[in-house]
Amino acid sequence: MEGVDGEGIDKAVDSKDLQQQNKALDKLTDRVEDRQLDSNRVQEAMASISASAEADANAMRLREKELAAVKINAADVDIIANELELDKKVAERTLRELKGDAVAAIRHLLH
């Protein structure tokens, strides 16, 4: 009878070890799956950031094209730059943003 009981104990121990191993394996697999999910989230976030940056760059290029198309008077640029002691690029940019209106540009720069 001891042999039977001994086998029962061995089977119980083996079963317990097997359960522990299964739990450990489940935990390991969960970590791998979590890492894969995290990796996927990172890739999605990076793709989103890249798309957003590209959209911003396209919008900026479009805005620069619009501003370049605005006709401005070179004399207005010189007057604004000299009188307000500004760089000509700043005076020109402000004039372009305000559709070439010199008075509006001066008001904007003074405020």
Secondary structure in CASP SS format (residue, H / E / C, confidence):
PFRMAT SS
TARGET T0000
AUTHOR 0000-0000-0000
METHOD secondary structure of the structure
MODEL  1
M C 1.00
E H 1.00
G H 1.00
V H 1.00
D H 1.00
G H 1.00
E H 1.00
G H 1.00
I H 1.00
D H 1.00
K H 1.00
A H 1.00
V H 1.00
D H 1.00
S H 1.00
K H 1.00
D H 1.00
L H 1.00
Q H 1.00
Q H 1.00
Q H 1.00
N H 1.00
K H 1.00
A H 1.00
L H 1.00
D H 1.00
K H 1.00
L H 1.00
T H 1.00
D H 1.00
R H 1.00
V H 1.00
E H 1.00
D H 1.00
R H 1.00
Q H 1.00
L H 1.00
D H 1.00
S H 1.00
N H 1.00
R H 1.00
V H 1.00
Q H 1.00
E H 1.00
A H 1.00
M H 1.00
A H 1.00
S H 1.00
I H 1.00
S H 1.00
A H 1.00
S H 1.00
A H 1.00
E H 1.00
A H 1.00
D H 1.00
A H 1.00
N H 1.00
A H 1.00
M H 1.00
R H 1.00
L H 1.00
R H 1.00
E H 1.00
K H 1.00
E H 1.00
L H 1.00
A H 1.00
A H 1.00
V C 1.00
K C 1.00
I C 1.00
N C 1.00
A H 1.00
A H 1.00
D H 1.00
V H 1.00
D H 1.00
I H 1.00
I H 1.00
A H 1.00
N H 1.00
E H 1.00
L C 1.00
E C 1.00
L C 1.00
D C 1.00
K H 1.00
K H 1.00
V H 1.00
A H 1.00
E H 1.00
R H 1.00
T H 1.00
L H 1.00
R H 1.00
E H 1.00
L C 1.00
K C 1.00
G C 1.00
D C 1.00
A H 1.00
V H 1.00
A H 1.00
A H 1.00
I H 1.00
R H 1.00
H H 1.00
L H 1.00
L H 1.00
H C 1.00
END
